Amino acid sequence: MPIAQSDLETLLKTAFPQAEIEVVDLAGDGDHYKAIIADASFAGLSKVKQHQSVYAALKGRVGGEIHALALETRAP
């Protein structure tokens, strides 16, 4: 079952409480999202490490409840 956009936003805001977060449902089907996250914890990290932190925050939901997730991460 797909994850609701609001649930995805909640997971991200819980993991990155100080971040600027925008979540977009790319296909309108609850399966394909884009998340834009600007968080100070990303400073000095490679894009790979930034994305790994986001995947860890989503606790295994990518590839399951979240079929596809495009990420744009950066430090503010």
C-alpha positions as CSV (number, residue, x, y, z in Angstrom):
1,M,0.0,0.0,0.0
2,P,1.4,3.5,-0.9
3,I,2.4,5.9,1.8
4,A,0.4,9.2,2.1
5,Q,2.3,12.4,1.3
6,S,1.5,13.7,4.8
7,D,3.0,10.5,6.4
8,L,6.1,10.9,4.3
9,E,6.4,14.6,5.4
10,T,5.9,13.6,9.0
11,L,8.7,10.9,8.8
12,L,11.1,13.4,7.3
13,K,10.2,16.3,9.7
14,T,10.7,13.9,12.6
15,A,14.2,12.9,11.4
16,F,15.2,16.4,10.3
17,P,13.2,18.7,12.7
18,Q,15.2,21.9,11.7
19,A,15.1,21.2,8.0
20,E,13.3,23.0,5.2
21,I,11.3,20.2,3.6
22,E,9.1,20.1,0.5
23,V,7.5,16.8,-0.7
24,V,5.9,16.6,-4.1
25,D,3.7,13.7,-5.4
26,L,5.1,13.5,-8.9
27,A,2.5,11.2,-10.5
28,G,-0.5,11.8,-8.2
29,D,-0.6,8.2,-7.3
30,G,1.1,8.2,-3.9
31,D,3.9,6.0,-5.2
32,H,6.3,8.5,-6.8
33,Y,7.6,11.4,-4.7
34,K,10.3,14.0,-4.8
35,A,11.6,15.4,-1.6
36,I,13.7,18.5,-1.3
37,I,15.5,18.8,2.0
38,A,17.8,21.5,3.2
39,D,19.3,20.6,6.6
40,A,22.4,21.7,8.5
41,S,23.3,18.1,9.2
42,F,24.1,17.7,5.5
43,A,27.0,20.2,5.7
44,G,30.2,18.6,4.7
45,L,28.6,15.3,3.6
46,S,28.7,13.9,0.1
47,K,25.3,13.6,-1.8
48,V,25.6,9.8,-1.2
49,K,25.9,10.3,2.5
50,Q,23.0,12.9,2.6
51,H,20.8,10.5,0.7
52,Q,21.7,7.6,2.9
53,S,20.6,9.6,5.9
54,V,17.2,10.2,4.3
55,Y,16.8,6.6,3.4
56,A,17.7,5.6,7.0
57,A,15.1,8.1,8.3
58,L,12.5,6.4,6.1
59,K,13.2,3.0,7.8
60,G,13.1,0.7,4.9
61,R,10.0,2.2,3.2
62,V,11.7,3.1,0.0
63,G,11.1,0.2,-2.5
64,G,8.1,-0.8,-0.5
65,E,5.5,1.8,0.5
66,I,7.4,4.4,-1.4
67,H,7.9,3.0,-4.9
68,A,10.1,5.8,-6.1
69,L,11.7,8.8,-4.4
70,A,13.7,11.5,-6.1
71,L,15.9,13.4,-3.6
72,E,17.4,16.8,-3.7
73,T,19.4,17.5,-0.6
74,R,21.6,20.3,0.6
75,A,22.9,22.2,3.5
76,P,21.1,25.6,4.0
